[in-house]
Amino acid sequence: MSGLVEITQNYFDGNLVLAGSGEAVITSAAGTAIHLRGLRKDYGELEAVRGVELEIRRGEIFGLIGPDGAGKTSIFQILGGVMPATAGEAVVFGQTARDARSMIGYLTQTFSLYQDLSVAENLRYVGQLRKLSNREIEERGGHYLKLFDMDRFTDRLAGRLSGGMKQKLALACALITEPKVLLLDEPTTGVDPVSRREFWDTLASLSVDGMTIVVATPYLDEAERCTRVALMHDGVIHQIGTPAEIRRDLGLHRLEVRASKLSQAEELLGEIEGIADVQRFGDRLDVMVSDVGRGEQLTRATLGAADIDVREINSGLPTLENAFVSILRDLNGEMKATPFPRRREFRHREPGAIAIGARHLHKRFGAFHAVNDVNIEVKYGEIYGLLGANGAGKTTTIKILCGLLAASSGEMELAGERGSLRSSFVRQRIGYMSQKFSLYDDLTINHNLDFFAGVYQVPPEEREEKKRWVLEFSGLEGRGDMRTGELPGGWKQRVAFGAAIMHEPSVLFLDEPTSGVDPLARRSFWQMINQLADRGVAVLVTTHYLEEAEQCNRLGFMVAGELIAEGTPSGIKAAQNGHLIEMITDAPQRAADLLKGQMDRWRVSLFGDRLHVVIDEEPMDGIRRLSRTLSGAGIHVARAYPERYSLEDVFIAVVEKARLAGKVASGD
């Protein structure tokens, strides 16, 4: 076919390259949409924003990333015209941010919906508030609800929507005025991976239509989808560039090391000069090195000397999260989890002893089958991840397993007991951090910790020491008298986690513990979770952030109340059929739209300037077929090559195939 370029194999970089094409160039729309000049924001003596200079181009998806307290939300509130700057300028299309409010849509960090109003009533309220006519509200609202596949739910109350559907409705409310600029402050916190991908595909489409989008997110796999990102810390922007530029400027490579005795291996490699960073995942270590060959030699020699079996080492590119952590370590110094004050000795258990067990577990609510024949076993010292879309039955399963909800049928085992899971013996041996914040907002942090210490019967002589540890772990030393409701979400999650483990449980249930938590705090969470597991604690955790799910020893995927896949992170990825192809084209959005019209939509997704396509045939055959299709539509393919599946790719494939087979989650 005319226009189809020859495909050659480039063995120097391991990529399939379309010969003669060169690199794809990202071209930005002409003009500047947002300009910040010397922007400052003070709250008394606290300098939240300190002289920020930033230019955002028209039609960009611009990511603002940084740890909790970096100043991101303050910038959003100034840009949204919600509050004034202390000094400097915030200019939006040539006007001050306050004067430009009519052309700005703003989705705040907390849900901005009225829970007791229906989907249609929320849209009507926002439209009337912004002085739209009834016809405009009906036409625009209908357009966005159809775009988000929510036009079936116009009469459903907002409070009865799943997390993903709530965020889609909130986005529709922000878009109904057809703004030129869209501000999104952590828009996908608590949203499952399927809905997150749909959300970002929508943003990409809006960006191509000329809308300028500024987004803050704690999930750095999402930031990979931005045109450019800015890393913000302590009120200052430290680096701006495309995700690829920031990863490249890191100057490091990532080794995936699969070995025995991961805890010991992590500790040993962390002390070796020439190894920049080590992070433990469920069945591997990620080791950051400046030289791949030298790093592999150091790794094999160090672990071999300690009689640790090295099964496999693979090299790969660093992630944006690797870069983020490295940059912030340079700014803050080495990060170490505060040692937990252990006072309890666990009893000896036989190897392989079951801490959490369920056989043929069922839960019905009337005619609705929320949990359907689930079988789970979690051993002491194991971290088990229960994954699923909103409404899949994860939280219901956890509530049954920890004795908060009675099962309709099935057998259960918890902390060595069967039958009744509500005994005082069992309750003193489990910790539970719920999906919703398990703290009392009207109480201070100290009062909350005193309450949980009393409920869990922490000995009085240990309480002050445990409370100090929670405050140190949370980065809130000396702030115990703060009202909990005043804490940002990430800090509140840290306090809730600390409260759940003060009594040193041997079984721990964590329902989305790091939702809304920045990457640095998330890393501290998982260092602590790994320490607990090393000590013999059984951990069952749910999460929507699938990079985080790699930290688990084993995973289970739930769809519509059923457990449909189970295994180690690597094993689940290896069992996935088909191949993932990454493509770089001169018209990525048009390419995505074209391929989605010819394939199952879940098989195609945009990641910034890159296109991910899941195919069933061999990679070379698939690349030829896709290239012919795109070339025939006048779309130039610069590069195409096989890429490894991420856990998110696998999760979405498993869930969507189950849906096509007739399994539908309750949120749908």
Secondary structure, DSSP 8 states (H G I E B T S, - for coil): -TT---EEEETTTTEEEETT---------SSEEEEEEEEEEEETTEEEEEEEEEEEETT-EEEEE--TTSSHHHHHHHHTTSS--SEEEEEETTEETTTTGGGEEEE-SS--S-TTSBHHHHHHHHHHHTT--HHHHHHHHHHHHHHTT-GGGTTSBGGGS-HHHHHHHHHHHHHTT--SEEEEESTTTT--HHHHHHHHHHHHHHHHTT-EEEEE-S-HHHHTTSSEEEEEETTEEEEEE-HHHHHHHT--EEEEEEES-HHHHHHHHTT-TTEEEEEE-SS-EEEEES-HHHHHHHHHHHHHHTT--EEEEEEE---HHHHHHHHHHHHH------------------TT-EEEEEEEEEEEETTEEEEEEEEEEEETT-EEEEEE-TTSSHHHHHHHHTTSS--SEEEEEETTEES---SHHHHTTEEEE-SS--S-TTSBHHHHHHHHHHHTT--HHHHHHHHHHHHHHTT-TT-TTSBGGGS-HHHHHHHHHHHHHTT--SEEEEESTTTT--HHHHHHHHHHHHHHHHHT-EEEEE-S-HHHHTTSSEEEEEETTEEEEEE-HHHHHHT--SEEEEEEES-HHHHHHHHHTTS-GGGEEEETTEEEEEESS-HHHHHHHHHHHHHHTT--EEEEEEE---HHHHHHHHHHHHHHTT---TT-
